[in-house]
Amino acid sequence: MNLSVIGTGYVGLVTGACLAGSGNNVICVDIDENKVKSLKKGHVPFYEPGLEEIVKKNLKEKRLHFTTDIGYAVKNSFIVLIAVGTPPNHDGSANTDAVLSAARSIGEHMDEYKIIVTKSTVPVGTTETIRDEIKKLTEVEFDVASNPEFLKEGNAVEDFMKPDRVIIGVDKPSVGGILKELYSAFMRSSDRAIVVSIRSSELAKYTANAMLATRISFMNDIANLCEFVGADISEVRVAIGSDGRIGRHFLFPGIGYGGSCFPKDVKALISTASALGYDLKVSRATDEVNTRQRELFWNKIAGYYKGGLKGRRIGVWGISFKPETDDIREAPSLYIIDKLTAAGAEVVVHDPVAMDNARRHFGDTVLYGGSNYDACEGAHGLVINTEWNEYRQPDFTKMKELMKDCVIFDGRNLYDPVKLGKLGFTYFGVGIGTPPS
C-alpha cells in the first residue's frame, strides 16, 4: 500500500519504518527541515534500539521516504496516518493543535479518496473532530479511523513487529478490513487485531496507560508502608506477583514513572472526565502518589545530610526516565538533580545514552561523567535514578576506593541491602529500611 505518516517522533518514525519494512511504500512528513535532511541520510534523532538499521535498510530499498511537503505525501498516499505530538496544556488536558493542523493540511491537499488514521494519543471525540475539519475544506470522499499505538520506548520496534494487540477504531467495517490487512504482516501466527468503535479505540489507549500507571503508584504506596511496618517490598512483590490474577508486570517500586506517556495521559484522562463533571478519583490519586514518590526519595537524601548538601559532591547514575531510551521528558531524575543543585551540591551525572539531552537540559549547572565510575570519584554519595543494565553489577570495590563517603540512594532497588552493608556501604532503597519523612 501507499502510505504517509505525518510526524517523525517516536511513534511516527517507528510506524513509518516498520510499515516500510513489511513492503509498503511510506512517505514520512515533518515540518523540521534539518530533521528531514538528517533522516534522509539515515540518522535517527533519538535513541531507539534497532530503529536506525531499519530506516537505513528501507531508505536503500526506496520504500521509505522523508519530506517536508505534506501535499506531496497526501496526494501519493491511500492511507494517511497522523502521528504528531499531543503535549499537555497547563490544566493537564491534551493539546490537539498539531493534530487538527495536520487534518486541515490533509483536507487542503486531498484529491481522491483517502483513509485518515489517528495514531496520536488523543481525547475521545478527536477523530470525529478531524473528520469535521477536513469536511470543511474538501468535498472529496474519505473515511477516518483511530489506531492508537502501544509502543514502549526502548522496545518500540519489537512491540510494533510483534504486537500484543492492534486496536482499530472505525465506523465502517470495510475500513476496518483494510487496516487489518495493513497489519496482517505482523500477525501471521494469530489475528490480534481488535476492531471497535472510534471512541472506544481512543479511550482504550488512555485506559491502558492509566491502568499501568496505577499499578506503579499502588506499589510505590505499599513500598512506603513497608518502610513503616518493617516489611521488604521485594518480598511482598514476589508474593503477590505469583497470583495469576495480578501477575508480575509493573510491580517494581521506585521513584515514580516519567516519560512522554504515563504522566501526560493520566492527566489528560482526568481532565477529560473533569470537563464532563466526573472525578476520576483513582487516576487522580495515581498522579498524586507519583508526584509524592520523588519528593519522598528526595527527603531521604536531604535527611541523611543533616549538615546540608552545600559543597558536597553527589554522583548520579541515570537520567532517562527508563532504560534503553534517551528520553528524559518528565523523568524523576530531573526533579532530584534540580533539588541537589538548588541545595548547593556539586552534581556529576552519567547516563549510557541520554547525556546529550542532559546537556541541553542542565547546561553547565552539573558536571558530566565519561563513565559511571567518573560520577563516583570523590563523591559524598551516589543517587541511582534509572535501572540501566550497566548499573546492575558494578565493581563495588572500585566504587569504595573512589567515593569519599560510601552512601548509595537507590531509587530502583538494584542492590541487596545486606550485601552492600557487608561491603561497608550505607544503603537506602525504596520500600526497605527507614520510613519516609
Buried (B, 14 or more C-beta within 10 A) or exposed (E): BEBBBBBBBBBBBBBBBBBBBBEBBBBBBBBEEEBBEBBBEBEBBBBBBBBBEBBBBBBEEEBBBBBBEBBBBBBBBBBBBBBBBBEBBEEBBBBBEBBBBBBBBBBEBBEEEBBBBBBBBBBBEBBBBBBEBBEEBBEEEBBBBBBBBBBBBBBBBEBBBEBEEBBBBBBEEEBBBBBBEBBEBBBEEEEBBBBBEBBBBBBBBBBBBBEBBBBBBBBBBBBBBBBEEEBBBBEBBEEBBEEEEEEEEBBBBBBBBBBBBBBBBBBBBBBBBBEEEEEBEEBBBBBEBBEBBBBBBBEBBBEBBEEEBEEBBBBBBBBBBBBBBBBBBBBBBBBBBBBBBEBEBBBBBBBBBBBEBBEEBBEEEBBBBEEBBBBBBEBBBBBBBBBBEBBEEBEBEEBEEBBEBBBBBBBBBBBBBEEBEEBEBBBBBBBBBEEBE
